[in-house]
Amino acid sequence: MVNPQHTTPDGGADTRRLLSGLPAVDRLLREPALKAWESRLRHETLAALAREELEAWRAQLLAGTHSQAGSAAELAAGAAGRAARLLDGRMRRVINASGVVLHTGLGRAVLPQAARERVQEVLSGAVDLEFHLEDGKRGRREERAARLLRLLTGAEAALVVNNNAAAVHLMLRALCARREVIVSRGQQVEIGGGFRIPEVIRQSGARLVEVGCTNRTHCEDYAQAIGPRTAALLRVHPSNFRVSGFTAEPTLEELAQLAHDRSLLLLDDLGSGALVDFPGVPEPEPLVTASLAAGADLVCFSGDKLLGGPQAGLLLGRAELIHKLAGHPMMRAFRCDKLTLAALEAVLELYLAPGGERPTGLPVWAACNERQDAVRQRASRLFDALLRELGAPAAAAGWERSATVAGLELRETDSTGRTGSGALPGQDLASAAVVLRSARGGAHRLHDRLRAGTPAVVGQVRAQELLLDVKAVALEEIPELAAAVRQALGLS
C-alpha cells in the first residue's frame, strides 16, 4: 500500500502532498477500465495489478518524473494495461525468418509432424507413462525412449533427463563426487545462460583439474595430472566456438586408452551431438556412435539441437554406469514429463524408419542439408506471395527479382543462414531471402510491427533493410508470412 508519510530525502512537503493524493486500490477497482476485466481475472489479481500501478506511480513521484498524483481513471487504465500484458504475454507462435535454424529464443528445433501428433495424442487423456500394460506392474518412464536409443546407437544402456546441462551434472555427481575430473583448458566452455563447465563440475561435488593450454593439449598432459583422487577424464565438445591455427588435442581413442589403462572413466559431453551424418555441412558434429566406438564410457548430448527433438539430455553408455545414474536421488529432479518423452519417442522412430539415415522429415536435418536452389525456390514463393498480397501484378520468373509496390521495395537475394544454439559454429548455411525497404518507416519499425502481429514474425534488420530469410520458414508458412507483412504495413 502507498504510505503517505514517506518523503523524499529532503522531506519535501510537495511530495508528501502528491503521495497522499494517490487514490486507494478500492477506488481503482471501481473504475470502468478495471471492471471490464472482472470476467477474465479474479478480484485478488486485479487488486494486485492496481497496487503495482500505484507503486510504479509512487516511485515516479519520488523520483520527480511525475508532477501530479494522477486520477483514479488514469491509474486504473494503467492497471488495465498490466492486465492485458499479463494475458497477452503467453507463448505465441512465431514464423522464424531470422535465418537461424536452431534459434534458442524461438524454441530451438521445430518438431516434425509425427512428434506434434504424438504429443496431441498424449494430451487426450491418461497414458501408460510408468505402467506396464502387459503385466500391470510399475515401470520407468524413460524405458521406451532408452530402448529406441539403444537400437539406434548400439549402446548398452541409455537414460533421458530434461536437458544436457542436467545430464552433465548428473553424470559428474553420481560418478565423480569428492574426486577429481581432468579437463583440457581449451574445453572449459561457457554456453548461453551462464552454463560454465568449471562451475558445473564444482556444483556436482567433483574437483576440476585443468591441463594443457587453451589451444594445445596433449595426451601426456592428462597422464601427468592423474593422481589417486582422479575419477574421470572429461572431454567437452566446444559446440559454440572453434579454435583454429596452432592447435592440438588428443583423439578420443587416445583418451580412452589412457583412461582405461589407469582404471578411470572417459566421459564425453558432445553438446549438440548427432545420430546421423549431415552431408550438407563441411564439418559436421561428431556422431554419437563414433564416440561410443572410440571408447567413451558415457556420452551425453542435447535432444533439441541436431537430433531435432524436444528439450532433453540424452545419456548413453555402459549399463552399470547408466544404472547408477538412474538410481541417483537427483534423477527424480531431472526427469522428463510425458509430453517431452512422447515427442522424443516419435523423433527417434523417424531415425529407425527406412531411410532414417537421411531423416528428411526432421525440419532441422532438412534445413541444414538443403541445397541453395531449393531455398531460392521458397524465397521466390515468398516474393510472389508478397506481390499478390500487395495487389501488384505477377513478376516474370527468374532470380534476384525486384519490385516496388505500395511504398515497399522488394528484392530477392542470396543470404547466409546459421544452425544456431551452438551447433556447427562458424559454418554458414547457404540460404535465400526477400529484402524489404519501406518508404513508410524504417526497417526497425517494420520489424517491430511484424513481431507484434499474429502470427509474430522475426527477421533480420541490416542497416535500413529488413531481411526475411526463408531457411527456417516452412513452405506452408509462406502465405501467412506474406499476409503478416501486409498487415504490418497497415494495408487493408
Buried (B, 14 or more C-beta within 10 A) or exposed (E): EBEBEEBBEEEEEEBBEBBEBBBEBEBBBEBEBBBEBEEEBEEEEBBBBBBEBBEBBBEBBBEEEBEEBBEBBBBBBBBBEBBEEBEEEEEEEBBBBBBBBBBBEBBBBBBBEBBEBBBEEBEEEEBEBEBEEEEEEEBBBBBBBBBBBBEBBEBBBBBBBBBBBBBBBBBBBBBBEEBBBBBBBBBBBEBEEEBBBEEBBEEBBBBBBBBBBEBBBBBEBBBEBBEEEBBBBBBBBBBBEEEEEEEEBBEBEBBBBBBEEEEBBBBBBBBBBBBBBBEBBEEBBBBBBEBBBBBBBBBBBBBBBBBBBBBBBBBBBBEEBBEBBBEBEBBEEBBBEBBBBBBBBBBBBBBEEEEBEBBEBBBBBBBBBBEBEEBBBBBBBBBBBBBBBBEBEEBEEEBEBEBEBBEBBBBBBBBEBBBBBBBBBEBBBBBBBBBBBBEBBBBEBBBEBBBEBEBBBBBBBEEEBBBBBBBBBBEEBBBBBBBBBBBBBEBE
